[in-house]
Amino acid sequence: MNLTQQEKQALVDLANAARQRAYAPYSNYHVGAAILADDGRIFTGVNVENASYGLTICAERAAVFSAITAGARRLLAVAICTEYGGSPCGACRQVMSEFAGDIPVWLSDSTGKARETSLHTLLPDHFGPNHLPV
């Protein structure tokens, strides 16, 4: 998927704006994500922490689940924003791989400076439906 510079920047900006709404009172690690679906809609998500920690949800999965709930089934691109440009956890990489091929992923810091990578670079040997005997 080749996005224009303006489309990429819009995705990064939406992830950064979403980051401001994260609920992270325990770690103070605020994350926002913006996902472009194949129908052109963009879905955002934030990390939401819980005092029990195990019930916390990451921004990337929140965005994916929002997209799926709204009827989207394929992801075309994702931008993730943390204070210093961190990358997604393994669980988020796996969940994104269920609904995307080798899509571009932009990892942005809180100033909007982003570096591009890809989902297959982040998760080269993902587990998928083709691994199941169905």
Contacts in CASP RR format, 6 or more apart in sequence:
PFRMAT RR
TARGET T0000
AUTHOR 0000-0000-0000
METHOD contacts of the structure
MODEL  1
MNLTQQEKQALVDLANAARQRAYAPYSNYHVGAAILADDGRIFTGVNVEN
ASYGLTICAERAAVFSAITAGARRLLAVAICTEYGGSPCGACRQVMSEFA
GDIPVWLSDSTGKARETSLHTLLPDHFGPNHLPV
1 76 0 8 1.000
1 77 0 8 1.000
1 103 0 8 1.000
1 104 0 8 1.000
3 11 0 8 1.000
3 36 0 8 1.000
3 77 0 8 1.000
3 104 0 8 1.000
7 36 0 8 1.000
8 77 0 8 1.000
8 79 0 8 1.000
8 104 0 8 1.000
8 106 0 8 1.000
8 114 0 8 1.000
10 42 0 8 1.000
11 34 0 8 1.000
11 36 0 8 1.000
11 42 0 8 1.000
11 77 0 8 1.000
11 78 0 8 1.000
11 79 0 8 1.000
11 106 0 8 1.000
12 34 0 8 1.000
12 79 0 8 1.000
12 81 0 8 1.000
12 106 0 8 1.000
12 108 0 8 1.000
12 112 0 8 1.000
12 114 0 8 1.000
13 112 0 8 1.000
14 34 0 8 1.000
14 42 0 8 1.000
14 44 0 8 1.000
14 79 0 8 1.000
15 32 0 8 1.000
15 33 0 8 1.000
15 34 0 8 1.000
15 44 0 8 1.000
15 59 0 8 1.000
15 79 0 8 1.000
15 80 0 8 1.000
15 81 0 8 1.000
15 106 0 8 1.000
15 108 0 8 1.000
16 32 0 8 1.000
16 81 0 8 1.000
16 108 0 8 1.000
16 110 0 8 1.000
16 112 0 8 1.000
17 44 0 8 1.000
18 32 0 8 1.000
18 33 0 8 1.000
18 34 0 8 1.000
18 44 0 8 1.000
18 45 0 8 1.000
18 46 0 8 1.000
18 59 0 8 1.000
18 63 0 8 1.000
18 81 0 8 1.000
19 30 0 8 1.000
19 31 0 8 1.000
19 32 0 8 1.000
19 46 0 8 1.000
19 59 0 8 1.000
19 81 0 8 1.000
19 82 0 8 1.000
19 110 0 8 1.000
20 30 0 8 1.000
21 32 0 8 1.000
21 46 0 8 1.000
22 30 0 8 1.000
22 31 0 8 1.000
22 32 0 8 1.000
22 46 0 8 1.000
22 47 0 8 1.000
22 48 0 8 1.000
22 59 0 8 1.000
23 46 0 8 1.000
23 47 0 8 1.000
23 48 0 8 1.000
23 49 0 8 1.000
24 30 0 8 1.000
24 31 0 8 1.000
24 47 0 8 1.000
24 49 0 8 1.000
25 49 0 8 1.000
26 49 0 8 1.000
26 51 0 8 1.000
26 53 0 8 1.000
27 49 0 8 1.000
29 47 0 8 1.000
29 82 0 8 1.000
29 83 0 8 1.000
30 46 0 8 1.000
30 47 0 8 1.000
30 82 0 8 1.000
30 83 0 8 1.000
31 46 0 8 1.000
31 47 0 8 1.000
31 58 0 8 1.000
31 59 0 8 1.000
31 60 0 8 1.000
31 80 0 8 1.000
31 81 0 8 1.000
31 82 0 8 1.000
32 44 0 8 1.000
32 45 0 8 1.000
32 46 0 8 1.000
32 47 0 8 1.000
32 59 0 8 1.000
32 63 0 8 1.000
32 80 0 8 1.000
32 81 0 8 1.000
32 82 0 8 1.000
33 44 0 8 1.000
33 45 0 8 1.000
33 46 0 8 1.000
33 59 0 8 1.000
33 60 0 8 1.000
33 62 0 8 1.000
33 63 0 8 1.000
33 78 0 8 1.000
33 79 0 8 1.000
33 80 0 8 1.000
33 81 0 8 1.000
34 42 0 8 1.000
34 43 0 8 1.000
34 44 0 8 1.000
34 45 0 8 1.000
34 63 0 8 1.000
34 78 0 8 1.000
34 79 0 8 1.000
35 42 0 8 1.000
35 43 0 8 1.000
35 44 0 8 1.000
35 60 0 8 1.000
35 63 0 8 1.000
35 64 0 8 1.000
35 67 0 8 1.000
35 75 0 8 1.000
35 77 0 8 1.000
35 78 0 8 1.000
36 42 0 8 1.000
36 75 0 8 1.000
36 76 0 8 1.000
36 77 0 8 1.000
36 78 0 8 1.000
37 43 0 8 1.000
37 67 0 8 1.000
37 72 0 8 1.000
37 73 0 8 1.000
37 74 0 8 1.000
37 75 0 8 1.000
37 76 0 8 1.000
38 72 0 8 1.000
38 73 0 8 1.000
38 74 0 8 1.000
38 75 0 8 1.000
38 76 0 8 1.000
39 72 0 8 1.000
40 76 0 8 1.000
41 67 0 8 1.000
41 70 0 8 1.000
41 72 0 8 1.000
43 63 0 8 1.000
43 64 0 8 1.000
43 66 0 8 1.000
43 67 0 8 1.000
43 70 0 8 1.000
43 72 0 8 1.000
44 63 0 8 1.000
44 66 0 8 1.000
45 59 0 8 1.000
45 60 0 8 1.000
45 62 0 8 1.000
45 63 0 8 1.000
45 66 0 8 1.000
46 59 0 8 1.000
46 62 0 8 1.000
47 56 0 8 1.000
47 57 0 8 1.000
47 58 0 8 1.000
47 59 0 8 1.000
47 62 0 8 1.000
48 56 0 8 1.000
48 57 0 8 1.000
48 62 0 8 1.000
49 56 0 8 1.000
50 56 0 8 1.000
58 88 0 8 1.000
58 89 0 8 1.000
58 91 0 8 1.000
58 92 0 8 1.000
59 80 0 8 1.000
60 78 0 8 1.000
60 80 0 8 1.000
60 88 0 8 1.000
60 92 0 8 1.000
60 95 0 8 1.000
60 96 0 8 1.000
61 91 0 8 1.000
61 92 0 8 1.000
61 95 0 8 1.000
63 78 0 8 1.000
64 75 0 8 1.000
64 92 0 8 1.000
64 95 0 8 1.000
64 96 0 8 1.000
64 99 0 8 1.000
67 75 0 8 1.000
67 99 0 8 1.000
68 99 0 8 1.000
72 99 0 8 1.000
73 99 0 8 1.000
74 99 0 8 1.000
74 100 0 8 1.000
75 96 0 8 1.000
75 99 0 8 1.000
75 100 0 8 1.000
75 101 0 8 1.000
75 103 0 8 1.000
76 100 0 8 1.000
76 103 0 8 1.000
77 103 0 8 1.000
77 104 0 8 1.000
77 105 0 8 1.000
77 106 0 8 1.000
78 96 0 8 1.000
78 100 0 8 1.000
78 103 0 8 1.000
78 104 0 8 1.000
78 105 0 8 1.000
78 106 0 8 1.000
78 119 0 8 1.000
79 105 0 8 1.000
79 106 0 8 1.000
79 108 0 8 1.000
79 114 0 8 1.000
80 86 0 8 1.000
80 87 0 8 1.000
80 88 0 8 1.000
80 105 0 8 1.000
80 106 0 8 1.000
80 107 0 8 1.000
80 108 0 8 1.000
81 108 0 8 1.000
81 109 0 8 1.000
81 110 0 8 1.000
81 112 0 8 1.000
82 107 0 8 1.000
82 108 0 8 1.000
82 109 0 8 1.000
82 110 0 8 1.000
83 109 0 8 1.000
83 110 0 8 1.000
84 109 0 8 1.000
84 110 0 8 1.000
85 107 0 8 1.000
85 108 0 8 1.000
85 109 0 8 1.000
85 114 0 8 1.000
85 115 0 8 1.000
86 107 0 8 1.000
86 109 0 8 1.000
87 107 0 8 1.000
87 117 0 8 1.000
87 122 0 8 1.000
88 96 0 8 1.000
88 105 0 8 1.000
88 122 0 8 1.000
90 123 0 8 1.000
93 119 0 8 1.000
93 122 0 8 1.000
93 123 0 8 1.000
93 126 0 8 1.000
94 123 0 8 1.000
94 126 0 8 1.000
94 127 0 8 1.000
96 103 0 8 1.000
96 119 0 8 1.000
96 123 0 8 1.000
97 119 0 8 1.000
97 123 0 8 1.000
97 126 0 8 1.000
97 127 0 8 1.000
97 128 0 8 1.000
98 128 0 8 1.000
98 129 0 8 1.000
100 119 0 8 1.000
101 119 0 8 1.000
101 120 0 8 1.000
102 118 0 8 1.000
102 119 0 8 1.000
102 120 0 8 1.000
103 118 0 8 1.000
103 119 0 8 1.000
104 116 0 8 1.000
104 117 0 8 1.000
104 118 0 8 1.000
105 116 0 8 1.000
105 117 0 8 1.000
105 118 0 8 1.000
105 119 0 8 1.000
105 122 0 8 1.000
106 114 0 8 1.000
106 115 0 8 1.000
106 116 0 8 1.000
106 117 0 8 1.000
107 114 0 8 1.000
107 115 0 8 1.000
107 117 0 8 1.000
108 114 0 8 1.000
120 126 0 8 1.000
END
